[in-house]
Amino acid sequence: MKNHLIFSILFFLLTACGTSNLFPRKHLGTYHGVQEAYSVSMNGEPITVPAADYELVLDYGKLWITSPKQKLEASYEMKLETELYYSLIVQIETGVVEEWQLWKKGNKLIRKATAPQPDVIFLAD
């Protein structure tokens, strides 16, 4: 009986740890967004980076970003939860770390600006 109780508690703890989700399943799926054109300076000369369409697939702990020129994989962790959104720390396979916001209402995911890139607002399909 004592072994059965210990085994049950251990099973419950392992199951609880393995099934913890960051946010409701309704937020998972495909999102689309447009990165607006922006300017950078190279050797004192201004260069315009053209606008780009992005497709993003969001899953628990992973996301995939596809643009016309590349496909990137990233992982993320929830930094905090507010009344309006989940703050995510996203680590892209290139080594870049960014802060994103997954909004609870409105089906949107915002990639926060990192100079010189502007925000990208992804909307769920």
N, C-alpha and C positions, 0 to 999 in steps of 0.2 A: 504494500500500500504506500509506503514511504517513497519507494522508487518511482511508483506511478505518479505521485504528486510532483516530485522533482522533474520527471520527464515532461509532464504537462506544462509546468511553469517554463521550462527551457524551450519547449516547442512554441509556446505563446510568445515569448520574447523574440525568438528568431523570426517568427511569422510577422510580428508587429514591425520589426526593423526592416524586413524585406519588402513590405508592402506600403511603406509610407510614401505618399505622393506629395509633391510640392504645392499643387493647386488643383482645382477641379478639372476633370477630363475634358470638359467642354472647350477649354482653351487650346487643346492640342489640335494640330492640323496644319493646313497650308495657308500662308499669308503672302500678300503681294505688296510691294512698296517701290517708290521711285526715289532714288538719290538725286537731288537737284545738282545742276552743274555748279562747280566752285573753282576758285582760282588759287594757284600756288605760285611761289616765286622760285625759279631755278636759275642760279647764277645772275640774279638781279633782273631776270626777264619774267614777266607774268605768263603763266601757262594756264589755260582753262581745261579743267577735267570735265568731260561731257557728262550729261545726265545719264543714269543707268537704271534699268528696270531690274528688280530683284524678286526672286521667289524664295520663300523661306518655309521650311517644314519643321515644325516644333513637336518634339516628343519629350517625355520625361528625361531630364538630364542631358539631352542631346538636341542639336539643331543643325540643319544643313541650309546653307545660303548659296543660291545659284544666281549668277549674273550671266550676261552674254559672253563674258570672257573667262569666267572661272567658277569652280564649285568648291566651297569650303565647308569643312565640318567643324563644329564647335561644341564645347560642353559648357554647362552653366550650373550655378548654385544660387539658391534664393538668399539674398542678403537680408531682406526684411519684408514684412507685409504691412501695408498701410490700409486705410479704409478704401482707397481708390485703386491701388495697384500693388503688384508684387515687384520688388526691386531685384533684378537678377544681375549677377556678375558673370559675364560671358567671356570664356577664354577660347579664342579662335586658334585653329591649328597652326597658324603662322606665328603664334606667340603673343599676339595682340590681346589685351584685356580691356573690356569695355563694360559700361553700365547700361543696362536696358531696363525698360519698364513694361510689364505685361499688365494692361488695364483690365480691371474686373468687369467693367461695362464697356460696351462699344466695340468689342472684338478687335482691339488694336494692340500692337506691340511697337514700342518706340525704341529705336537705337539712338541713344543720346549722342550729341555732337562731340566729336574729338577733333580739335583744330587740325587742319582747316576744313574737315568734312562737316557738313550740316547734319541735323537730325534726319533720320529716315523713319517715316511712319508706315508700318506694315498693317494692312487691313486683312482680316480673315475672309476667306472665300465663302 
